[in-house]
Amino acid sequence: MKKQLLIFGLLVFSAASLSAQSNYQDTTKHYSFQVNYWFNLHHFLWLESFMNVSKDSTIISQTLSKVSQKKLDISLAYYREKLASQDLRTSDYMTEFKHWITKGDNDLSMVPSEFQAHVDMLKNVSDIYQKYFWPSHEKSCINSIKENIGLIRKTEEKFVDEITTLTRQFWQSEKLKVDVTYVGKATKWNPRNLPYTSLFPTHVVMNTVGTNDTKGNWIELLYHESAHHLILSNSYFIGGTLNDIGEVMDVKLPRQLGHSYLFYFTGQLTKKLLEESSVSYPSTYMERNGIFSKYYPYLDVHLKAYMNREVTLTEASESIIKDLQE
């Protein structure tokens, strides 16, 4: 009888673990969405340790038992010492870890040696995360996908057609991978949760905290992140044109000018497509948050003219650079 109870208990535990660690997935023509348990736990520990180190703050409000708190402290100490200084987007280690941990069939049974200590820290607090945090985190991630996927399906083809026309670049042929996490990345300059992207292939990470207050905002950020592979700072049509103009005019280009073009293009296209779908979207993310506020008045004149096919990109960019120099 005891043996039967033990076997039953193990089966229940196993089923619960598999359920907690299963990945919600959905797709559209151009995107493949996933909510990955381990990747969410990784972001949770990274942001908590980053905020604690950089801002003397915390994202954890729950009161845990002494045993649970000690286990959590061990994993957070590892993150603070080894990982908090590594940017989720730009660190080679973080990029490689992201690609590995988000594989659809990854059950962590085979762990590469370079990730073993890291994965041990995830497993160390998995039961705590599963009990206290994952239910609300998973719900938020899935809700973000479900709330937006209809509009994405309705607008994505027009968005891809128009952004590729503006940038003169091809959209990635395979579906863009999008992992949805409860919390995103932060920096010393911007502690807010933010989405981010790595390239070649394009892999977008969209967070849910702080991005759903304005209907359509999540979609604009998704389109912005997923279009990063179309505008590079030193090459391709946009970057190449800007660098060519800078050389001919013998001027130093304004900081991240190409990135401001990406914000403007994706914001304006999203605004237009949402309004065509009867969704009120009075202002873009760029406008609401004062992104590149010095550049915006000139972008709104000259890039708008380019988008309306009234001037060439070269003409628009020359005007923008001259205006910014005055």
Secondary structure, DSSP 8 states (H G I E B T S, - for coil): -HHHHHHHHHHHHHHHHHHHT--EEEE-SSEEEEE-HHHHHHHHHHHHHHHHHHSS--S------HHHHHHHHHHHHHIIIIITTS-TTT-HHHHHHHHHHT-TT--SSS--GGGHHHHHHHHHHHHHHHHHTHHHHHHHHHHHHHHHHHHHHHHHHHHHHHHHHHHT----SS-EEEEEESS-B--SS--S-B-EEETTTTEEEEE-TTS-SSTTHHHHHHHHHHTGGG--SSSHHHHHHHHHHHHHHT----TTHHHHHHHHHHHHHHHHHHHHTT----S-HHHHTTTTTTTHHHIIIIIHHHHTTSS-HHHHHHHHHHHHH-
